[in-house]
Amino acid sequence: MTDASYALSDYIQSIHPSILSLTPVFLGLDNLPSELQHIYEELGAKERTFLKYKREKDARETQIYRHIRQHGGHTANPFEDKYNKQIEEIFDKMEHIQEEKCILADKAKELVLTTPHNFSLFVC
């Protein structure tokens, strides 16, 4: 028994032979849902990592604010420089994760937009 994507490809080529260049697109249609699921799983993992870093950043900021509330704004916090450096590093990590998430989202968008949803558009 032939695979459905091959049967579809043969049928479309028999209707309009000039669509040979689209055959790879049709052959990859059966894998599209699993590819999208994989991309969304990666996005979810990146989001969890992003939220972990956000909690770390919030904890450092809370420590700085707690010292200010307890000792006033005029008293120097001995750990403030260390916390500020950690916060900046965490922001850099969060920015990198956001860029990776944007790349994955663009990849998912391209997969969906380049997949022909209506085959009659290509046959006309």
Secondary structure, 3 states (H helix, E strand, C coil): CCCHHHHHHHHHHHHCHHHHHHHHHHHCHHHHHHHHHHHHHHHHHHHHHHHHHHHHHHHHHHHHHHHHHHHCCCCCCCCHHHHHHHHHHHHHHHHHHHHHHHHHHHHHHHHHHHCCCCCHHHHC
